[in-house]
Amino acid sequence: MSQASCRDFDPELWFPFSPLSKDGQFALAVCAGCPVSEQCLARAERHGVRHGIWGGQWMENKRVADLDQDALRAAVRSARDAGWGQALIARHLRLPHQSVARLLREIGR
């Protein structure tokens, strides 16, 4: 995909630990303005890709809920600090709303 906005960046940026990390947010921002993001996502889905960011979507098959609690708290804290609400955090991290509410209480709103 010669028109891809990501073509001149380090590919590792599209395989962050979390879509909420600095690298993850950067990759998502690049994808947001990419002229071929729909084709990229379609190709990833067609080939069963389950890791990284493709076409502006987090494809990770590892459930965020399986992360250790410190990493999970860090991801929720980053999202909260970026201005994300509980519902948005729950949707992007694929966690139940109750779990996100508990984590937000633990880290202090």
Backbone hydrogen bonds in HBPLUS format (Angstrom, degrees):
<---DONOR---> <-ACCEPTOR-->    atom                        ^
c    i                          cat <-CA-CA->   ^        H-A-AA   ^      H-
h    n   atom  resd res      DA  || num        DHA   H-A  angle D-A-AA Bond
n    s   type  num  typ     dist DA aas  dist angle  dist       angle   num
A0004-ALA N   A0001-MET O   3.15 MM   3  5.56 167.7  2.17 116.3 119.9     1
A0007-ARG N   A0004-ALA O   3.28 MM   3  5.56 167.7  2.30 111.6 115.3     2
A0009-PHE N   A0006-CYS O   3.01 MM   3  5.48 170.9  2.02 127.6 129.1     3
A0013-LEU N   A0010-ASP O   3.05 MM   3  5.92 162.2  2.09 126.9 130.9     4
A0014-TRP N   A0011-PRO O   3.00 MM   3  5.71 159.3  2.05 120.8 126.4     5
A0015-PHE N   A0012-GLU O   3.00 MM   3  5.29 159.6  2.04 117.1 118.2     6
A0053-ILE N   A0014-TRP O   2.79 MM  39  5.14 148.5  1.89 147.9 153.4     7
A0021-SER N   A0018-SER O   3.16 MM   3  5.34 164.5  2.19 106.6 111.5     8
A0025-GLN N   A0021-SER O   2.83 MM   4  6.04 162.6  1.86 157.2 160.9     9
A0026-PHE N   A0022-LYS O   2.99 MM   4  6.18 153.9  2.06 145.2 152.7    10
A0027-ALA N   A0023-ASP O   2.88 MM   4  6.12 166.3  1.90 154.2 157.4    11
A0028-LEU N   A0024-GLY O   2.96 MM   4  6.15 163.0  1.99 149.8 154.6    12
A0029-ALA N   A0025-GLN O   2.96 MM   4  6.12 150.3  2.05 141.7 149.8    13
A0030-VAL N   A0026-PHE O   2.94 MM   4  6.27 157.7  1.99 154.5 160.4    14
A0031-CYS N   A0027-ALA O   2.95 MM   4  6.19 163.5  1.97 152.3 157.0    15
A0032-ALA N   A0028-LEU O   2.94 MM   4  6.10 142.2  2.09 139.7 149.9    16
A0033-GLY N   A0030-VAL O   3.27 MM   3  5.74 141.3  2.43 107.7 116.3    17
A0034-CYS N   A0031-CYS O   3.04 MM   3  4.94 166.5  2.06 108.2 111.8    18
A0040-CYS N   A0036-VAL O   2.94 MM   4  6.17 155.5  2.00 154.1 161.9    19
A0041-LEU N   A0037-SER O   2.95 MM   4  6.16 166.2  1.97 152.2 154.8    20
A0042-ALA N   A0038-GLU O   2.96 MM   4  6.11 163.9  1.99 146.8 151.9    21
A0043-ARG N   A0039-GLN O   2.90 MM   4  6.04 156.3  1.96 145.4 151.6    22
A0044-ALA N   A0040-CYS O   2.98 MM   4  6.24 162.0  2.02 150.8 155.6    23
A0045-GLU N   A0041-LEU O   2.91 MM   4  6.14 163.9  1.93 156.5 160.7    24
A0046-ARG N   A0042-ALA O   2.86 MM   4  5.98 156.4  1.91 146.4 153.5    25
A0047-HIS N   A0043-ARG O   3.00 MM   4  6.20 145.5  2.13 146.0 154.2    26
A0049-VAL N   A0044-ALA O   2.87 MM   5  5.03 163.2  1.90 154.7 152.4    27
A0048-GLY N   A0045-GLU O   3.16 MM   3  5.00 160.8  2.20 100.5 106.0    28
A0061-ASN N   A0050-ARG O   2.96 MM  11  5.28 123.8  2.28 163.0 150.8    29
A0059-MET N   A0052-GLY O   2.81 MM   7  5.48 170.8  1.82 170.6 173.8    30
A0054-TRP N   A0057-GLN O   2.99 MM   3  5.36 154.7  2.05 150.1 152.0    31
A0057-GLN N   A0054-TRP O   3.00 MM   3  5.36 156.8  2.06 113.2 120.4    32
A0066-ASP N   A0063-ARG O   2.93 MM   3  5.47 158.1  1.98 113.3 120.3    33
A0067-LEU N   A0064-VAL O   3.00 MM   3  5.51 168.0  2.02 118.6 122.2    34
A0072-LEU N   A0068-ASP O   3.02 MM   4  6.28 158.2  2.07 154.6 161.7    35
A0073-ARG N   A0069-GLN O   2.85 MM   4  6.00 162.2  1.88 148.9 153.4    36
A0074-ALA N   A0070-ASP O   2.98 MM   4  6.16 154.9  2.04 142.4 149.6    37
A0075-ALA N   A0071-ALA O   2.98 MM   4  6.23 154.3  2.05 146.0 152.3    38
A0076-VAL N   A0072-LEU O   2.99 MM   4  6.26 162.7  2.02 152.8 157.3    39
A0077-ARG N   A0073-ARG O   2.79 MM   4  5.93 160.0  1.83 151.0 157.3    40
A0078-SER N   A0074-ALA O   2.92 MM   4  6.07 159.8  1.96 146.5 151.6    41
A0079-ALA N   A0075-ALA O   3.05 MM   4  6.26 158.4  2.09 145.1 150.8    42
A0080-ARG N   A0076-VAL O   2.85 MM   4  6.05 163.4  1.87 152.8 157.7    43
A0081-ASP N   A0077-ARG O   2.84 MM   4  6.00 162.9  1.87 152.1 156.9    44
A0082-ALA N   A0078-SER O   2.99 MM   4  6.15 131.0  2.23 136.8 149.4    45
A0082-ALA N   A0079-ALA O   3.13 MM   3  5.04 131.2  2.38  92.9 106.3    46
A0084-TRP N   A0079-ALA O   2.98 MM   5  5.39 157.9  2.03 156.9 149.8    47
A0083-GLY N   A0080-ARG O   2.93 MM   3  5.18 157.5  1.99 108.8 115.0    48
A0089-ILE N   A0085-GLY O   3.00 MM   4  6.22 163.5  2.03 158.5 163.5    49
A0090-ALA N   A0086-GLN O   2.94 MM   4  6.11 165.8  1.96 152.5 156.5    50
A0091-ARG N   A0087-ALA O   2.97 MM   4  6.18 159.7  2.02 147.6 152.9    51
A0092-HIS N   A0088-LEU O   2.98 MM   4  6.15 171.3  1.99 154.1 156.3    52
A0093-LEU N   A0089-ILE O   2.89 MM   4  5.91 155.4  1.95 153.1 159.9    53
A0094-ARG N   A0090-ALA O   2.88 MM   4  5.55 110.3  2.38 132.7 147.0    54
A0095-LEU N   A0090-ALA O   2.97 MM   5  4.83 155.8  2.03 135.9 142.8    55
A0094-ARG N   A0091-ARG O   3.33 MM   3  5.04 149.1  2.43  92.1 100.9    56
A0099-SER N   A0096-PRO O   3.00 MM   3  5.34 124.1  2.32 105.1 118.8    57
A0100-VAL N   A0096-PRO O   3.17 MM   4  6.61 157.5  2.23 153.8 160.0    58
A0101-ALA N   A0097-HIS O   2.87 MM   4  6.12 160.3  1.91 152.1 157.9    59
A0102-ARG N   A0098-GLN O   2.97 MM   4  6.18 157.6  2.02 144.2 150.0    60
A0103-LEU N   A0099-SER O   2.95 MM   4  6.20 161.8  1.98 149.0 153.8    61
A0104-LEU N   A0100-VAL O   2.84 MM   4  6.05 158.8  1.88 153.5 159.4    62
A0105-ARG N   A0101-ALA O   2.99 MM   4  6.24 153.4  2.07 146.3 153.3    63
A0106-GLU N   A0102-ARG O   2.92 MM   4  6.22 157.2  1.97 148.9 155.6    64
A0107-ILE N   A0103-LEU O   2.96 MM   4  6.22 155.4  2.02 152.0 157.3    65
A0108-GLY N   A0104-LEU O   2.94 MM   4  5.84 121.5  2.29 134.7 149.3    66
A0108-GLY N   A0105-ARG O   3.21 MM   3  4.99 138.0  2.40  92.0 104.0    67
